[in-house]
């Protein structure tokens, strides 16, 4: 019955672009020798937020989606109508999918608890916090709520959830523990509940991104607001949830943290910009070969410390494949979606970023988008 309902949710979009065979045909049809292929491949590496609850054909993000310069979107509360919310979201996601030359990931932060875009007051089922689920520590309960979330996302045309959180629970962390976003202080218990959440999402065809690598839970500062240095507080057991899930092939994608950790990189680069942490630790030491995406590159830990060109160069060279921009810095040309695409393309054409590096990320993203079973 659940699989039938999931199929029905796809049919609501009245488009074949979300079906596997068409996704494969379209993604495989990019001619690598054509002049526009670089534009499209760079576009697949960009994930943008936008404004409004309906399509605006004059909006810069819409125009970039239409041309393939942006290949992925993220929904925030600002995109949710207070009236007929579910229908509004379905119309919005389907319209964007029809507009895009290649299938989009349309993502959301639907963790539960405080970080819960699809709220009960908008007509959606309740989703308790990770801490509540971890404290209860009942696998059936975690699965029940994770199934609710997976089915809800699938019927709305949302195919990517930036969850679950793998950070350790520490109430002194203002952005995670204090907001009940972590399952437990026990890394094995984190892995157990996160695995349940991931399996439920996969059942409904939803990609997940575990976060925030290599560990943000013991931080004492919020990287949304400025530099967060975890060097004195980070512990190696914060990697255990990642190693446990990797052993069981339960990681689709990994989201990076904008934290400084001198234990892992003496240069004091935030993890998102650190090749030692992403290429060295995550890929070489832990063996992750899939998609790595950044946390929002407009958060102040990054945007107040680095220019957009520095951010793009360092992030790409660090091994990040998918670059997230919330689009909350408005009126600044460097952060306009078309300008970010143009800057990244210029860095490739000038040789500062190799075409092979773009191709590597594109192939990872393509493979995950086409993955229909696990």
C-alpha positions in Angstrom: 0.0 0.0 0.0 2.8 2.4 0.9 4.5 1.9 -2.5 1.2 2.4 -4.3 0.7 5.7 -2.4 4.2 6.8 -3.3 3.5 6.1 -6.9 0.4 8.2 -6.7 2.4 11.1 -5.3 4.6 11.0 -8.3 1.6 11.0 -10.6 0.3 14.1 -8.9 3.1 16.0 -10.6 1.7 15.0 -14.1 5.2 14.8 -15.5 7.5 11.9 -16.4 10.6 13.8 -15.6 10.8 12.2 -12.1 10.5 8.7 -13.3 13.7 6.6 -13.5 13.9 5.8 -17.2 13.4 9.5 -18.2 15.9 10.7 -15.6 18.5 8.3 -17.0 17.8 9.3 -20.6 18.0 13.0 -19.8 21.1 12.9 -17.7 22.9 10.6 -20.1 22.0 12.9 -23.0 24.4 15.7 -22.1 26.9 15.9 -24.9 30.3 16.4 -23.2 31.7 18.1 -26.3 29.0 20.7 -26.6 29.8 24.3 -25.4 26.9 24.2 -22.9 27.9 21.0 -21.2 30.2 22.7 -18.8 27.4 25.1 -17.8 25.0 22.3 -17.1 27.6 20.3 -15.1 28.5 23.3 -13.0 24.7 23.9 -12.5 24.3 20.4 -11.1 26.8 21.4 -8.4 24.8 24.3 -7.2 21.9 24.2 -4.7 20.0 27.4 -4.1 17.2 28.8 -2.0 14.6 31.1 -3.5 11.8 33.4 -2.4 8.0 33.1 -2.8 5.4 30.3 -2.6 4.8 30.2 -6.4 6.8 30.3 -9.6 8.0 33.8 -10.5 9.3 33.7 -14.1 11.2 37.0 -13.5 13.1 35.6 -10.5 16.9 35.1 -11.0 16.7 31.6 -9.5 13.9 30.6 -11.8 15.8 31.8 -14.8 18.9 29.9 -13.7 16.9 26.7 -13.2 15.4 27.2 -16.7 18.9 27.4 -18.3 20.5 24.7 -16.2 22.7 27.1 -14.3 21.2 25.9 -11.1 20.5 22.2 -10.8 19.0 21.9 -7.3 16.8 23.8 -4.9 16.1 24.0 -1.2 12.8 25.0 0.4 12.6 27.2 3.5 9.6 28.4 5.5 9.4 31.4 3.2 8.3 29.0 0.4 5.4 27.5 2.3 2.0 29.1 1.8 -0.2 29.3 4.8 -3.2 28.3 2.7 -3.5 24.9 1.0 0.1 24.3 1.9 0.5 20.8 0.5 -1.1 21.6 -2.8 1.0 24.8 -3.1 4.2 22.9 -2.5 3.3 20.2 -5.0 2.5 22.8 -7.6 5.8 24.6 -6.9 8.0 21.5 -7.0 6.3 20.1 -10.1 6.5 23.4 -11.9 10.3 23.7 -11.2 10.8 20.1 -12.4 9.0 20.8 -15.7 11.1 23.9 -16.1 14.6 22.4 -15.5 16.5 20.8 -18.4 17.8 18.1 -16.0 16.0 16.6 -12.9 16.3 18.7 -9.8 17.0 17.7 -6.3 14.5 19.7 -4.3 15.5 19.6 -0.7 14.4 20.6 2.8 15.6 20.6 6.4 12.9 18.3 7.9 14.7 17.0 11.0 11.8 17.3 13.4 11.4 19.3 16.6 12.5 22.9 16.1 14.0 22.3 12.7 10.8 21.3 11.1 9.6 23.2 8.1 6.4 21.2 7.5 4.7 22.0 10.8 1.4 20.6 12.1 -0.2 24.0 12.0 0.2 23.8 8.2 -1.5 20.5 8.1 1.4 18.1 8.3 1.9 15.2 10.8 3.9 16.1 13.9 7.6 15.2 14.0 9.3 15.2 17.4 12.9 16.2 17.9 15.9 13.8 17.5 16.6 14.2 21.2 13.1 13.1 22.1 13.4 10.0 20.0 16.9 9.2 21.3 15.8 9.6 24.9 12.8 7.3 24.3 15.2 5.0 22.4 12.4 2.9 20.9 13.2 1.8 17.4 9.6 1.3 16.3 8.8 4.9 17.4 11.7 6.3 15.4 10.6 4.3 12.4 7.0 5.4 12.7 7.9 9.1 12.6 10.6 8.6 10.0 8.0 6.8 7.8 5.6 9.7 8.2 8.3 12.2 7.1 9.4 10.1 4.1 5.9 9.7 2.9 5.0 13.3 3.5 8.1 14.5 1.5 7.4 12.1 -1.4 3.8 13.3 -1.9 5.0 16.9 -2.0 7.7 16.3 -4.7 10.5 16.9 -2.2 13.2 14.3 -2.9 16.1 15.3 -0.6 16.1 15.7 3.2 19.1 17.4 4.9 18.8 15.0 7.8 19.5 13.1 10.0 21.9 14.9 12.4 24.9 12.7 13.5 26.3 15.2 15.9 26.7 14.2 19.5 24.3 15.7 22.1 25.8 18.4 24.2 23.5 20.9 25.7 26.2 23.6 25.7 26.1 23.7 21.9 23.8 26.6 21.1 22.8 25.5 17.6 22.4 21.8 18.1 22.2 20.3 21.6 20.4 23.3 23.0 17.8 22.9 20.3 17.3 19.2 20.8 18.6 18.3 17.3 20.8 15.4 18.3 19.8 11.9 19.2 22.2 11.1 21.9 25.6 11.6 23.5 26.3 7.9 22.7 27.6 7.7 19.1 26.4 4.1 18.6 22.9 5.2 19.6 23.1 8.0 17.1 24.0 5.6 14.4 21.2 3.3 15.3 18.4 5.9 15.1 20.0 7.7 12.1 20.1 4.3 10.2 16.3 3.9 10.9 15.6 7.4 9.5 17.7 6.8 6.4 16.0 3.4 5.6 12.6 4.9 5.9 13.5 7.8 3.6 15.0 5.4 1.1 11.8 3.3 1.1 9.9 6.4 -0.1 12.6 7.4 -2.6 14.0 10.3 -0.6 17.8 11.0 -0.6 19.3 12.0 2.8 22.3 13.9 3.8 23.9 13.1 7.2 25.4 16.1 9.0 27.6 17.9 10.1 31.0 16.4 9.3 33.4 16.0 11.1 31.3 17.0 14.2 29.6 20.1 15.3 27.9 18.8 18.5 30.6 19.9 21.0 30.9 23.4 19.6 30.2 26.4 21.9 29.4 28.8 19.1 26.9 28.9 16.2 28.5 28.9 12.8 25.5 30.7 11.4 26.7 33.7 13.3 30.4 33.5 13.1 33.5 31.4 13.5 32.9 28.1 15.5 36.2 26.5 16.7 35.8 23.0 18.1 39.5 22.3 18.5 39.4 22.1 22.3 36.2 20.1 22.5 36.0 17.7 19.5 36.5 14.0 20.2 37.4 11.2 17.8 34.3 9.3 18.8 32.3 11.9 16.9 33.3 10.0 13.8 31.7 6.7 15.0 28.2 7.4 13.6 29.8 7.9 10.2 31.9 4.8 10.3 29.0 2.7 11.6 26.6 3.9 8.8 29.3 3.5 6.2 29.8 -0.1 7.2 26.2 -0.7 6.5 26.0 1.3 3.2 23.6 3.7 4.8 25.0 7.1 3.8 23.7 8.8 0.6 25.4 12.1 1.1 27.4 13.9 3.8 27.0 17.6 4.7 30.0 19.4 6.0 30.3 21.7 9.1 31.8 25.2 9.0 33.8 24.4 12.1 37.5 25.0 12.7 39.2 21.9 14.1 43.0 22.2 14.6 43.1 18.5 15.7 42.3 17.7 12.0 43.7 20.7 10.1 46.4 22.9 11.7 45.8 25.5 9.0 42.5 26.4 10.8 40.4 26.3 7.7 36.7 25.5 8.3 36.0 21.9 7.6 33.9 22.8 4.5 37.0 24.4 3.0 39.6 21.9 4.2 41.0 19.3 1.9 42.6 17.6 4.9 39.2 17.0 6.4 37.1 16.3 3.3 39.6 14.6 0.9 41.9 13.3 3.6 39.7 12.2 6.5 36.3 11.6 4.9 37.3 10.2 1.6 40.7 8.7 2.1 40.6 7.5 5.7 36.8 6.7 6.1 36.4 5.6 2.4 33.4 7.7 1.5 33.1 7.9 -2.3 29.7 9.6 -2.6 28.3 13.1 -2.7 29.6 15.7 -0.3 27.6 18.9 0.1 28.4 22.0 2.0 26.3 23.6 4.7 25.0 27.0 3.6 28.0 28.9 2.2 26.2 32.2 3.1 26.5 31.5 6.9 28.7 34.0 8.6 31.4 31.5 9.4 32.1 31.5 5.7 30.7 34.6 4.1 32.2 37.0 6.6 35.7 35.4 6.4 36.1 34.6 2.7 35.3 36.2 -0.6 33.0 34.2 -2.9 35.9 33.4 -5.2 38.0 32.1 -2.3 35.0 30.1 -1.0 34.4 28.5 -4.4 38.1 27.6 -4.9 38.7 26.2 -1.4 35.4 24.3 -1.3 35.9 22.6 -4.7 39.5 21.8 -4.0 38.5 20.4 -0.6 36.4 17.8 -2.3 32.9 19.2 -1.9 30.6 18.3 -4.8 27.4 20.2 -4.1 27.5 23.8 -3.0 24.5 25.1 -0.9 23.5 28.8 -1.0 20.5 29.8 1.1 20.2 33.0 -1.0 19.7 35.1 2.1 22.4 37.7 1.1 20.3 39.9 -1.2 21.4 42.8 -3.3 25.1 41.8 -3.4 26.1 41.0 -6.9 28.8 38.4 -6.0 26.1 36.3 -4.4 23.5 36.5 -7.2 22.9 33.0 -8.5 23.9 33.7 -12.1 27.0 35.5 -10.9 28.1 32.5 -8.7 27.7 30.2 -11.7 29.7 32.7 -13.8 32.5 32.9 -11.2 32.8 29.2 -10.9 32.8 28.8 -14.7 35.5 31.5 -15.0 37.7 29.6 -12.4 37.3 26.5 -14.5 38.0 28.1 -17.8 41.1 29.9 -16.4 42.4 26.5 -15.1 42.2 27.4 -11.4 39.7 24.5 -11.1 40.2 21.6 -13.5 37.5 20.3 -15.7 38.2 16.8 -14.3 37.3 18.1 -10.9 33.9 19.3 -12.2 33.4 16.0 -14.0 34.1 14.1 -10.9 31.5 15.9 -8.9 29.0 15.8 -11.7 29.4 12.0 -12.0 28.8 11.5 -8.3 25.7 13.7 -8.3 24.4 12.0 -11.5 24.9 8.5 -10.0 23.1 9.4 -6.8 20.2 11.0 -8.7 19.8 7.9 -10.8 20.0 5.5 -7.8 16.5 3.9 -7.7 17.2 1.0 -5.3 19.7 0.3 -2.5 
